Amino acid sequence: MPSPESPALAPARFDAGETDSAVLGFLRVIAAGEGTLVRWVLGAALLTALFVTVRAPRYTSYASFTPQIRRAPSGAAAGLAAQLGISISSGEAGQSPQFYNELLVSRAILEPIIARPFGVPGAAPGDSAPLYEILDAPGRTSAQRIQSGIRLLRRKVRRTVSIRTGLVSYEVTLGDAAIAHAVSNAMLNELQTFNVTTRQSSAKSERRFTETRAQILSAELRRMEDSLEVFLTKNRETRSPSLAFVQDRLSRELLLRQSLYTQVAQALEQAKIEEVRDTPVLSVVDSPSVPPRRDPRGLIKYSVLAAAVGLLLGLVHLAGARYLGALFSGEGGDATATVGALRSSRLARLLAFVRRR
């Protein structure tokens, strides 16, 4: 920390008069560099307007849907699953709108689309090429171009999900209206395919397990029936307390096996129905549409923003040029004089004033 005895590093006073002087000096710099500011503003606005004008047109296809949530298992089926040590979930977490919102841009959905052939814009009818070629995805091999194409396509898809209504909306923006519509429609079809394959496969697994369990219980029930039949055949008179006890025990076990088998048989029939009827589906609210016109270029908006940025850069340019000119003018490159100018400058006094505060 500098010592208070050092006169060169002593804090300088900073009052309102010097503040007004600095402001007036800055305004004089702006007035003197009016032409520079105009050039910065016009240059930034014109360059941005030129870029927006020559940029290729873009088309956006819009679609929306709501996922149909599968019903939770019934009380009887859930009770049976608990007895058998099986955990049956309602499946809502994997079928929520948020799940489908993320699934839209997942590799499972985009990879089949990016490798699928689409009509080439401007080519003869019937000419087609993979989507990664139409998007001009970089890469040396097809696998690399598919990977980069997935990233490109993911950036061209905008998604929104409504927490209140569960509506999932998405937009696909590409350089051709027909391809934007085709890709949007393909994404919806891939979601439906995902439901049919993945979700139905899960339902089949549940049905197969229940079917196997029903076969095991059926065999156990048959053995219990045979055991009771053999006992009754050998012991026609069951007045003995020990024989009556054995008969009651065999009857209770037979009733238990019958009850379990009945429950599993009912669950099996329900699983067969659920396998076909309760597969999650998508309720399409807005089908993918063909864009009737290209997207607005936003010429005025981007030009105004560029002009504001150009004004800021112009002010920085003028302030920097003024400060450096005052700093090094008449110093002849002398290092000692340069340090003295730095310490006596308005900026140094302003920093000292802020530090005291």
C-alpha positions as CSV (number, residue, x, y, z in Angstrom):
1,M,0.0,0.0,0.0
2,P,1.5,3.4,-0.9
3,S,2.8,5.5,2.0
4,P,1.1,8.8,2.7
5,E,4.5,10.6,2.6
6,S,4.8,10.0,-1.2
7,P,3.6,13.2,-2.9
8,A,3.5,11.5,-6.3
9,L,1.0,8.9,-5.1
10,A,-1.0,11.2,-2.9
11,P,-4.7,11.1,-3.7
12,A,-5.9,14.0,-5.7
13,R,-9.0,16.0,-4.9
14,F,-12.0,15.5,-7.1
15,D,-14.9,18.0,-7.0
16,A,-18.0,18.8,-8.9
17,G,-16.3,21.4,-11.0
18,E,-13.9,18.9,-12.4
19,T,-16.8,16.5,-13.1
20,D,-18.6,19.2,-15.1
21,S,-15.3,19.9,-16.9
22,A,-14.8,16.2,-17.7
23,V,-18.4,16.0,-19.0
24,L,-18.0,19.1,-21.2
25,G,-14.7,17.8,-22.5
26,F,-16.4,14.5,-23.4
27,L,-19.2,16.4,-25.2
28,R,-16.6,18.4,-27.1
29,V,-15.0,15.1,-28.2
30,I,-18.3,13.8,-29.5
31,A,-19.0,17.1,-31.3
32,A,-15.6,17.1,-32.9
33,G,-15.9,13.4,-33.9
34,E,-19.5,13.7,-35.2
35,G,-18.4,12.4,-38.6
36,T,-16.7,9.4,-37.0
37,L,-19.8,8.5,-35.1
38,V,-22.0,8.8,-38.2
39,R,-19.6,6.5,-40.1
40,W,-19.7,3.9,-37.3
41,V,-23.5,3.9,-37.1
42,L,-24.1,3.9,-40.8
43,G,-21.4,1.3,-41.5
44,A,-22.8,-1.1,-38.9
45,A,-26.4,-0.6,-40.0
46,L,-25.6,-1.0,-43.7
47,L,-23.4,-4.1,-43.3
48,T,-26.1,-5.7,-41.2
49,A,-28.8,-4.8,-43.7
50,L,-26.7,-6.2,-46.5
51,F,-26.1,-9.5,-44.6
52,V,-29.8,-9.8,-43.8
53,T,-30.8,-9.1,-47.4
54,V,-28.5,-11.6,-49.0
55,R,-29.1,-14.3,-46.5
56,A,-31.0,-17.3,-47.8
57,P,-34.7,-17.3,-47.1
58,R,-36.0,-19.5,-44.3
59,Y,-39.3,-21.3,-43.9
60,T,-40.9,-22.6,-40.7
61,S,-43.3,-25.5,-40.4
62,Y,-45.3,-25.7,-37.2
63,A,-46.9,-28.7,-35.4
64,S,-48.3,-29.5,-32.0
65,F,-49.6,-32.6,-30.1
66,T,-50.5,-33.9,-26.7
67,P,-49.3,-37.2,-25.3
68,Q,-52.0,-39.6,-24.1
69,I,-51.1,-40.8,-20.6
70,R,-51.6,-44.5,-20.0
71,R,-53.9,-45.4,-17.2
72,A,-52.5,-46.6,-13.9
73,P,-52.9,-50.3,-13.1
74,S,-56.1,-51.4,-11.4
75,G,-56.2,-52.2,-7.7
76,A,-56.4,-56.0,-8.3
77,A,-53.5,-56.0,-10.7
78,A,-51.4,-53.9,-8.4
79,G,-52.2,-56.1,-5.4
80,L,-51.3,-59.2,-7.4
81,A,-48.0,-57.6,-8.5
82,A,-47.2,-56.8,-4.9
83,Q,-47.8,-60.4,-3.9
84,L,-45.5,-61.6,-6.7
85,G,-42.8,-59.1,-5.8
86,I,-43.3,-57.0,-9.0
87,S,-43.3,-53.2,-9.0
88,I,-45.8,-51.8,-11.5
89,S,-45.4,-48.0,-12.2
90,S,-48.1,-45.8,-13.8
91,G,-45.7,-45.0,-16.6
92,E,-46.5,-41.2,-16.4
93,A,-42.9,-40.1,-16.0
94,G,-42.0,-41.7,-19.3
95,Q,-45.0,-40.3,-21.1
96,S,-45.1,-36.8,-19.8
97,P,-45.1,-33.7,-22.1
98,Q,-41.6,-32.9,-20.9
99,F,-40.4,-36.4,-21.9
100,Y,-41.7,-35.9,-25.5
101,N,-40.3,-32.4,-25.6
102,E,-36.8,-33.8,-25.0
103,L,-37.5,-36.9,-27.2
104,L,-38.2,-34.7,-30.2
105,V,-34.5,-33.7,-30.5
106,S,-33.0,-37.0,-29.3
107,R,-30.8,-39.2,-31.5
108,A,-33.5,-41.9,-31.6
109,I,-35.8,-39.5,-33.5
110,L,-33.3,-37.4,-35.6
111,E,-30.9,-40.1,-36.8
112,P,-33.5,-41.9,-39.0
113,I,-34.6,-38.5,-40.4
114,I,-31.1,-37.1,-41.1
115,A,-30.3,-40.2,-43.1
116,R,-33.6,-40.4,-45.0
117,P,-33.7,-39.1,-48.6
118,F,-35.7,-36.0,-49.4
119,G,-36.4,-34.1,-52.6
120,V,-33.5,-31.9,-53.6
121,P,-34.6,-28.2,-53.9
122,G,-34.4,-26.9,-57.4
123,A,-33.6,-30.3,-58.9
124,A,-35.7,-32.4,-61.3
125,P,-38.7,-34.2,-59.9
126,G,-37.7,-37.5,-58.4
127,D,-34.2,-36.5,-57.5
128,S,-33.5,-37.1,-53.8
129,A,-30.6,-37.0,-51.4
130,P,-30.1,-37.7,-47.7
131,L,-31.0,-34.8,-45.5
132,Y,-27.4,-34.4,-44.3
133,E,-26.4,-33.7,-47.9
134,I,-29.1,-31.2,-48.3
135,L,-28.1,-29.4,-45.1
136,D,-24.4,-29.6,-46.3
137,A,-23.3,-31.3,-43.1
138,P,-19.5,-31.4,-42.8
139,G,-17.6,-34.7,-42.5
140,R,-15.4,-37.1,-44.5
141,T,-17.6,-40.2,-44.1
142,S,-21.3,-40.8,-44.0
143,A,-21.2,-41.5,-40.3
144,Q,-19.5,-38.2,-39.6
145,R,-21.9,-36.3,-41.8
146,I,-24.8,-38.0,-40.0
147,Q,-23.4,-37.0,-36.6
148,S,-22.9,-33.4,-37.7
149,G,-26.2,-33.4,-39.5
150,I,-28.0,-34.3,-36.2
151,R,-26.4,-31.3,-34.5
152,L,-27.4,-29.0,-37.4
153,L,-31.0,-30.3,-37.4
154,R,-31.2,-30.0,-33.6
155,R,-30.4,-26.3,-33.9
156,K,-33.1,-25.8,-36.5
157,V,-35.9,-27.2,-34.2
158,R,-37.5,-25.0,-31.7
159,R,-39.7,-26.6,-29.0
160,T,-42.1,-25.4,-26.4
161,V,-44.2,-27.2,-23.8
162,S,-47.2,-25.9,-21.9
163,I,-47.1,-27.1,-18.3
164,R,-50.8,-26.3,-17.8
165,T,-52.3,-28.0,-20.8
166,G,-49.6,-30.5,-21.7
167,L,-49.4,-29.2,-25.3
168,V,-46.0,-29.8,-27.0
169,S,-45.3,-27.5,-29.9
170,Y,-42.3,-27.5,-32.2
171,E,-41.1,-25.6,-35.3
172,V,-38.7,-26.7,-38.0
173,T,-36.9,-23.9,-39.8
174,L,-35.1,-24.8,-43.1
175,G,-34.2,-23.1,-46.4
176,D,-37.0,-24.9,-48.4
177,A,-40.7,-24.9,-47.6
178,A,-41.3,-28.5,-48.8
179,I,-38.4,-29.9,-46.9
180,A,-39.3,-28.1,-43.7
181,H,-42.8,-29.6,-44.0
182,A,-41.5,-33.1,-44.8
183,V,-39.0,-33.0,-41.9
184,S,-41.7,-31.8,-39.5
185,N,-44.0,-34.6,-40.6
186,A,-41.2,-37.1,-40.3
187,M,-40.5,-36.1,-36.7
188,L,-44.2,-36.7,-35.8
189,N,-44.1,-40.1,-37.6
190,E,-40.9,-41.1,-35.7
191,L,-42.6,-40.3,-32.4
192,Q,-45.5,-42.5,-33.3
193,T,-43.1,-45.3,-34.3
194,F,-41.3,-44.9,-31.0
195,N,-44.6,-45.4,-29.2
196,V,-45.5,-48.5,-31.3
197,T,-42.1,-50.2,-30.9
198,T,-40.7,-49.2,-27.5
199,R,-43.9,-48.9,-25.5
200,Q,-45.6,-51.9,-27.1
201,S,-42.4,-53.9,-26.5
202,S,-42.7,-53.1,-22.8
203,A,-46.3,-54.2,-22.8
204,K,-45.4,-57.5,-24.4
205,S,-42.8,-58.2,-21.8
206,E,-45.3,-57.7,-19.0
207,R,-47.8,-60.0,-20.8
208,R,-45.1,-62.7,-21.3
209,F,-44.1,-62.6,-17.6
210,T,-47.8,-62.9,-16.5
211,E,-48.3,-65.7,-19.0
212,T,-45.3,-67.6,-17.6
213,R,-46.5,-67.1,-14.0
214,A,-50.0,-68.4,-15.0
215,Q,-48.5,-71.6,-16.4
216,I,-46.5,-72.2,-13.1
217,L,-49.5,-71.6,-10.9
218,S,-51.6,-73.8,-13.1
219,A,-49.1,-76.7,-12.7
220,E,-49.0,-76.1,-8.9
221,L,-52.8,-76.1,-8.7
222,R,-52.9,-79.3,-10.7
223,R,-50.5,-81.0,-8.3
224,M,-52.5,-79.9,-5.2
225,E,-55.6,-81.3,-6.8
226,D,-53.9,-84.6,-7.4
227,S,-52.5,-84.7,-3.8
228,L,-56.0,-84.1,-2.4
229,E,-57.5,-86.7,-4.7
230,V,-54.9,-89.3,-3.7
231,F,-55.5,-88.6,0.0
232,L,-59.3,-88.9,-0.3
233,T,-58.9,-92.1,-2.3
234,K,-56.7,-93.7,0.3
235,N,-58.6,-92.4,3.3
236,R,-62.3,-92.8,2.7
237,E,-63.0,-92.5,6.4
238,T,-61.6,-89.3,7.9
239,R,-63.1,-89.5,11.4
240,S,-59.6,-89.7,12.8
241,P,-58.5,-86.2,14.1
242,S,-55.1,-86.5,12.4
243,L,-56.6,-87.4,9.0
244,A,-59.1,-84.6,9.3
245,F,-56.3,-82.2,10.0
246,V,-54.4,-83.3,7.0
247,Q,-57.5,-83.0,4.8
248,D,-58.1,-79.4,6.0
249,R,-54.5,-78.5,5.4
250,L,-54.6,-79.8,1.8
251,S,-58.0,-78.1,1.2
252,R,-56.6,-74.7,2.4
253,E,-53.5,-75.0,0.1
254,L,-55.8,-76.0,-2.8
255,L,-58.0,-72.9,-2.2
256,L,-55.0,-70.7,-2.0
257,R,-53.6,-72.0,-5.3
258,Q,-57.0,-71.6,-6.9
259,S,-57.2,-67.9,-5.7
260,L,-53.7,-67.1,-7.0
261,Y,-54.4,-68.8,-10.3
262,T,-57.7,-66.9,-10.7
263,Q,-56.0,-63.6,-10.1
264,V,-53.1,-64.3,-12.5
265,A,-55.5,-65.5,-15.2
266,Q,-57.5,-62.2,-14.9
267,A,-54.2,-60.2,-15.0
268,L,-53.1,-62.1,-18.1
269,E,-56.3,-61.3,-19.9
270,Q,-56.0,-57.6,-18.9
271,A,-52.4,-57.5,-20.0
272,K,-53.4,-58.8,-23.4
273,I,-55.9,-56.0,-23.7
274,E,-53.5,-53.4,-22.5
275,E,-50.9,-54.6,-25.0
276,V,-53.1,-53.5,-27.8
277,R,-55.4,-50.9,-26.5
278,D,-53.4,-48.9,-24.0
279,T,-50.2,-48.3,-26.0
280,P,-49.4,-44.6,-25.5
281,V,-50.4,-42.5,-28.6
282,L,-50.1,-38.9,-29.6
283,S,-53.1,-36.7,-30.1
284,V,-52.1,-34.4,-33.0
285,V,-53.5,-30.9,-32.4
286,D,-51.9,-29.1,-35.3
287,S,-50.7,-31.2,-38.2
288,P,-47.4,-30.2,-39.8
289,S,-48.2,-27.4,-42.2
290,V,-46.5,-26.3,-45.4
291,P,-45.1,-22.7,-44.9
292,P,-47.2,-20.4,-47.1
293,R,-44.4,-17.8,-47.2
294,R,-40.9,-17.3,-46.1
295,D,-40.1,-16.1,-42.6
296,P,-39.7,-12.3,-42.1
297,R,-36.1,-11.2,-42.5
298,G,-36.2,-8.7,-39.6
299,L,-34.4,-6.1,-41.6
300,I,-35.5,-3.1,-39.5
301,K,-34.9,-4.8,-36.1
302,Y,-31.4,-6.1,-36.9
303,S,-30.4,-2.8,-38.5
304,V,-31.5,-0.7,-35.5
305,L,-29.6,-3.1,-33.2
306,A,-26.5,-2.9,-35.4
307,A,-26.8,0.9,-35.4
308,A,-26.9,1.0,-31.6
309,V,-23.8,-1.3,-31.4
310,G,-22.1,0.9,-34.0
311,L,-22.8,4.0,-31.9
312,L,-21.3,2.4,-28.8
313,L,-18.2,1.3,-30.7
314,G,-17.9,4.8,-32.2
315,L,-18.0,6.4,-28.7
316,V,-15.3,4.0,-27.5
317,H,-13.2,4.8,-30.5
318,L,-13.5,8.6,-29.9
319,A,-12.8,8.3,-26.2
320,G,-9.8,6.1,-26.7
321,A,-8.4,8.3,-29.4
322,R,-8.8,11.4,-27.3
323,Y,-7.3,9.9,-24.2
324,L,-4.3,8.4,-26.0
325,G,-3.8,11.7,-27.9
326,A,-3.7,13.7,-24.7
327,L,-1.6,11.1,-23.0
328,F,1.3,10.9,-25.5
329,S,1.2,14.4,-27.1
330,G,4.4,16.3,-26.4
331,E,6.0,13.5,-24.3
332,G,8.5,12.5,-26.9
333,G,8.3,8.9,-25.8
334,D,9.9,9.7,-22.4
335,A,8.8,7.0,-19.9
336,T,9.0,9.3,-16.9
337,A,6.8,11.9,-18.5
338,T,4.3,9.3,-19.5
339,V,4.0,8.0,-15.9
340,G,3.5,11.6,-14.7
341,A,0.8,12.1,-17.3
342,L,-0.9,9.0,-16.2
343,R,-0.9,10.1,-12.6
344,S,-2.2,13.6,-13.3
345,S,-4.9,12.5,-15.8
346,R,-8.6,13.0,-15.1
347,L,-9.0,9.2,-15.1
348,A,-6.4,8.8,-12.3
349,R,-8.1,11.5,-10.2
350,L,-11.5,9.9,-10.8
351,L,-10.2,6.5,-9.6
352,A,-8.6,8.1,-6.5
353,F,-11.9,9.8,-5.7
354,V,-13.8,6.5,-6.0
355,R,-11.3,4.8,-3.8
356,R,-11.7,7.4,-1.1
357,R,-15.4,6.9,-1.2
